[in-house]
């Protein structure tokens, strides 16, 4: 009987852990809607002006053309959090999202993972994803932009990229790892090499990821659009396949000198851009003009 019990335990150990989807956020709300109206919360309960804009899309990736997108377009000291369905205490956590990096005035992080502690003294945002004024994306394990490692190839402001942040929980203390993948097309399987990482920091406490954080500290007029956030415990569940609606279009430009896991084949995308006319700011999406508040003109 004892041998059967041991055999059963060994058999269970061989069965792979079930993948879990922890968050799906397509920002399926009207344009110019505040994210705090839809399960996003601030650290200190104060207001946040982060709102929605026209959606992004990438052929092959889930969430293409659904709803709106999050627009980081003003300096704010109130980061937004969106809770995962559960706290993860072992294994891997993958955060995938679409990014259009129109403009940033300084190097600062805009997305990170965080655990349950959201007091005024614990800055436990690990796996911080940065972008600077030159369009270079970076990653740091914990606090301090001086520890940010940048990917050498700048992103283009009129392109849409698939970014995947991976956080690996290693048994023990102060030894977790963060990775970043920068892609310009849907990739069903995890690439053998990340764009950045693995990064670790023995001086930075590990976390048990419990929420995703959006942060905007890029000067007075950044323009960073994020869409189709998916968080899961495997690459396949986070980077889910999907089909774009028929109104997507092919971007004909193909002049980016790419390396590593950045591919030269461009994808069908939804794009939104801003334009100034007579001192006024407008959003152009699918050849339609909107005010900054989302009113169609």
Wavefront OBJ file of the C-alpha trace (Angstrom):
o trace
v 0.000 0.000 0.000
v 2.838 2.361 0.880
v 4.501 1.665 -2.488
v 1.262 2.529 -4.298
v 1.017 5.784 -2.349
v 4.596 6.756 -3.270
v 3.954 5.824 -6.903
v 0.839 8.052 -6.937
v 2.825 10.980 -5.560
v 5.505 10.504 -8.211
v 2.845 10.356 -10.916
v 1.283 13.599 -9.718
v 4.688 15.257 -9.734
v 5.089 14.374 -13.404
v 1.787 16.000 -14.384
v 2.477 19.586 -15.546
v 0.894 22.407 -13.557
v -2.272 23.766 -15.079
v -1.813 27.102 -16.826
v -3.820 29.951 -15.368
v -5.081 33.143 -16.985
v -4.825 35.858 -14.337
v -6.024 38.952 -16.215
v -7.488 39.898 -19.593
v -7.794 43.650 -20.195
v -8.887 44.825 -23.654
v -10.102 48.216 -22.342
v -13.534 47.489 -23.803
v -14.920 50.859 -22.696
v -15.790 54.071 -24.576
v -12.961 56.376 -25.647
v -11.933 58.926 -22.972
v -13.277 56.740 -20.132
v -11.261 56.922 -16.900
v -9.688 53.571 -16.012
v -10.609 54.094 -12.363
v -14.214 53.484 -13.428
v -13.282 49.940 -14.466
v -11.483 48.002 -11.692
v -8.240 50.000 -11.853
v -7.317 51.593 -8.511
v -4.705 54.062 -7.286
v -2.261 53.446 -4.490
v -3.446 56.184 -2.161
v -7.059 56.412 -3.236
v -6.470 59.689 -5.092
v -7.709 60.432 -8.588
v -5.952 59.341 -11.759
v -6.535 60.884 -15.172
v -5.320 57.882 -17.188
v -8.069 57.211 -19.724
v -8.831 55.313 -22.911
v -8.092 56.109 -26.527
v -8.464 54.299 -29.875
v -7.511 50.628 -29.802
v -4.341 48.971 -31.063
v -4.079 45.677 -32.899
v -1.622 43.118 -34.203
v -2.546 40.350 -36.623
v -2.505 36.987 -34.879
v -2.687 38.349 -31.325
v -5.831 38.201 -29.219
v -7.674 41.428 -28.460
v -7.007 42.943 -31.867
v -9.422 45.814 -32.477
v -11.493 45.138 -29.342
v -12.648 48.143 -27.334
v -10.178 50.951 -26.659
v -6.637 51.259 -25.268
v -4.979 52.936 -22.280
v -3.364 56.293 -23.000
v -0.500 57.572 -20.845
v -0.494 61.200 -21.961
v 0.239 63.279 -18.875
v 2.588 63.247 -15.921
v 0.934 61.751 -12.865
v 2.222 60.615 -9.493
v -0.748 58.282 -9.058
v 0.082 54.886 -10.576
v -2.851 52.663 -11.442
v -3.182 49.035 -10.370
v -5.344 46.214 -11.708
v -5.535 43.135 -9.483
v -4.863 39.659 -10.816
v -7.385 36.925 -10.080
v -4.984 35.524 -7.469
v -1.543 36.072 -5.979
v 1.133 33.890 -7.590
v 3.675 32.367 -5.194
v 5.666 30.034 -7.450
v 6.646 29.489 -11.065
v 6.362 32.083 -13.826
v 4.118 35.050 -14.538
v 3.865 36.443 -18.092
v 2.471 39.907 -18.874
v 1.876 40.506 -22.592
v 0.563 43.745 -24.107
v 0.590 45.874 -27.234
v 2.587 49.102 -27.181
v 2.686 52.158 -29.424
v 5.427 54.505 -28.134
v 4.556 57.874 -29.678
v 6.559 60.113 -27.344
v 8.286 60.220 -23.953
v 10.310 63.122 -22.552
v 12.565 61.201 -20.194
v 13.444 57.649 -19.221
v 10.841 56.288 -16.814
v 8.950 53.060 -16.284
v 5.345 52.704 -17.433
v 4.388 49.147 -16.449
v 5.374 46.774 -13.658
v 4.230 43.863 -11.517
v 3.507 44.344 -7.838
v 2.495 42.259 -4.832
v -0.366 42.960 -2.414
v 1.450 45.620 -0.386
v 0.445 49.107 -1.559
v 1.422 51.351 1.345
v 3.319 54.642 1.234
v 6.690 53.089 2.029
v 7.014 49.843 0.064
v 8.091 50.372 -3.531
v 7.813 46.728 -4.502
v 7.350 47.100 -8.261
v 9.506 44.441 -9.864
v 9.949 43.899 -13.559
v 9.646 47.604 -14.411
v 9.361 48.291 -18.147
v 10.852 51.625 -19.256
v 10.942 53.792 -22.354
v 13.046 56.895 -22.941
v 12.894 59.952 -25.204
v 14.750 58.073 -27.945
v 12.263 55.208 -28.051
v 14.544 52.706 -26.327
v 12.760 50.183 -24.124
v 14.395 49.091 -20.878
v 13.871 46.740 -17.955
v 14.885 46.848 -14.309
v 14.265 44.281 -11.605
v 13.331 46.776 -8.920
v 13.546 50.382 -7.818
v 15.945 52.802 -9.496
v 16.326 53.691 -13.171
v 20.092 53.424 -12.748
v 19.592 49.639 -12.798
v 17.559 49.811 -16.021
v 19.047 47.797 -18.883
v 18.032 49.133 -22.305
v 17.475 47.294 -25.559
v 19.772 48.993 -28.108
v 17.311 49.276 -31.021
v 14.881 52.222 -30.622
v 11.209 51.579 -31.269
v 9.428 53.650 -33.911
v 6.584 55.907 -32.861
v 4.260 54.802 -35.670
v 4.684 51.065 -35.049
v 2.857 48.693 -32.740
v 4.872 46.164 -30.769
v 4.097 43.085 -28.725
v 5.897 43.295 -25.368
v 6.079 40.354 -22.970
v 7.347 40.721 -19.405
v 8.259 37.463 -17.678
v 8.723 37.229 -13.906
v 10.255 34.022 -12.571
v 9.814 33.165 -8.890
v 12.890 31.295 -7.691
v 12.753 29.375 -4.369
v 14.551 31.291 -1.641
v 14.936 35.008 -1.021
v 16.142 37.929 -3.150
v 16.797 35.799 -6.229
v 13.779 36.134 -8.534
v 14.373 37.017 -12.185
v 12.796 39.300 -14.801
v 12.905 38.998 -18.596
v 11.576 41.144 -21.442
v 10.666 40.181 -25.002
v 10.226 42.887 -27.676
v 8.443 41.647 -30.798
v 6.865 43.244 -33.848
v 4.747 40.244 -34.760
v 2.733 37.609 -32.948
v 4.853 34.685 -31.762
v 3.042 31.589 -30.518
v 6.035 30.126 -28.676
v 8.434 31.710 -26.225
v 11.636 32.731 -28.059
v 14.791 30.916 -26.927
v 16.447 34.204 -25.943
v 14.819 37.275 -24.374
v 15.511 40.782 -25.652
v 16.589 41.754 -22.115
v 17.414 39.547 -19.148
v 17.417 37.589 -17.058
v 17.784 40.388 -14.506
v 17.954 39.896 -10.761
v 18.786 42.077 -7.772
v 19.932 40.622 -4.470
v 19.279 43.991 -2.789
v 15.644 44.025 -3.923
v 13.023 41.924 -2.095
v 11.199 39.349 -4.189
v 7.459 39.655 -4.742
v 4.459 37.394 -5.175
v 2.791 39.125 -8.152
v -0.756 40.228 -7.374
v -1.387 43.208 -9.668
v -0.268 45.024 -12.811
v 0.695 48.672 -12.460
v 0.541 51.458 -15.047
v 2.717 54.477 -14.292
v 3.217 57.763 -16.140
v 6.209 59.910 -15.216
v 7.560 60.877 -18.626
v 7.317 64.669 -18.453
v 4.390 66.957 -19.201
v 3.190 65.494 -22.499
v 4.037 61.822 -23.074
v 2.037 59.766 -25.548
v 2.259 56.046 -24.802
v -0.575 53.718 -25.768
v -1.031 50.265 -24.209
v -3.633 47.666 -25.170
v -4.603 43.997 -24.955
v -2.976 43.194 -21.604
v -2.917 39.497 -20.805
v -1.408 37.942 -17.679
v -0.961 34.188 -17.256
v 1.386 31.539 -15.904
v 2.528 30.330 -19.352
v 3.546 32.032 -22.597
v 0.791 30.287 -24.550
v -1.953 31.529 -22.218
v -0.613 35.086 -22.052
v 0.311 35.479 -25.719
v -2.984 34.137 -27.004
v -3.796 33.902 -30.726
v -6.578 35.953 -32.289
v -7.849 37.415 -35.548
v -8.109 41.092 -36.448
v -11.375 42.518 -37.791
v -11.582 43.168 -41.516
v -10.992 46.913 -41.152
v -7.344 46.443 -40.192
v -4.740 47.400 -42.750
v -1.146 46.633 -43.669
v 1.501 49.200 -42.821
v 3.727 49.299 -45.949
v 6.807 50.726 -44.198
v 9.608 48.248 -43.654
v 12.752 50.258 -42.968
v 13.611 49.191 -39.420
v 17.011 47.572 -38.997
v 16.083 44.666 -36.743
v 18.084 42.222 -34.691
v 17.556 39.436 -32.141
v 13.849 38.514 -31.951
v 12.583 41.606 -33.765
v 11.320 40.431 -37.141
v 11.277 42.353 -40.424
v 7.774 41.263 -41.432
v 5.318 43.959 -40.401
v 1.769 43.217 -39.349
v -1.791 44.387 -39.843
v -2.491 47.038 -37.235
v -4.935 49.525 -35.867
v -3.158 52.847 -35.308
v -4.100 56.116 -33.714
v -2.062 59.288 -33.971
v -2.276 62.789 -32.593
v -2.154 65.987 -34.606
v -2.088 69.671 -33.721
v -4.241 72.072 -35.767
v -4.530 75.759 -34.908
v -3.247 75.050 -31.421
v -5.723 72.221 -30.774
v -4.899 68.543 -30.195
v -6.867 65.913 -32.136
v -6.760 62.113 -32.458
v -6.850 60.558 -35.928
v -8.045 56.952 -36.082
v -9.078 55.044 -39.246
v -9.111 58.394 -41.123
v -11.629 59.798 -38.626
v -10.835 62.844 -36.467
v -11.720 62.971 -32.743
v -11.242 65.583 -30.033
v -9.009 64.600 -27.129
v -12.208 63.749 -25.229
v -13.266 61.297 -27.914
v -15.930 63.344 -29.717
v -16.091 62.427 -33.403
v -15.779 65.472 -35.716
l 1 2 3 4 5 6 7 8 9 10 11 12 13 14 15 16 17 18 19 20 21 22 23 24 25 26 27 28 29 30 31 32 33 34 35 36 37 38 39 40 41 42 43 44 45 46 47 48 49 50 51 52 53 54 55 56 57 58 59 60 61 62 63 64 65 66 67 68 69 70 71 72 73 74 75 76 77 78 79 80 81 82 83 84 85 86 87 88 89 90 91 92 93 94 95 96 97 98 99 100 101 102 103 104 105 106 107 108 109 110 111 112 113 114 115 116 117 118 119 120 121 122 123 124 125 126 127 128 129 130 131 132 133 134 135 136 137 138 139 140 141 142 143 144 145 146 147 148 149 150 151 152 153 154 155 156 157 158 159 160 161 162 163 164 165 166 167 168 169 170 171 172 173 174 175 176 177 178 179 180 181 182 183 184 185 186 187 188 189 190 191 192 193 194 195 196 197 198 199 200 201 202 203 204 205 206 207 208 209 210 211 212 213 214 215 216 217 218 219 220 221 222 223 224 225 226 227 228 229 230 231 232 233 234 235 236 237 238 239 240 241 242 243 244 245 246 247 248 249 250 251 252 253 254 255 256 257 258 259 260 261 262 263 264 265 266 267 268 269 270 271 272 273 274 275 276 277 278 279 280 281 282 283 284 285 286 287 288 289 290 291 292 293 294 295 296 297
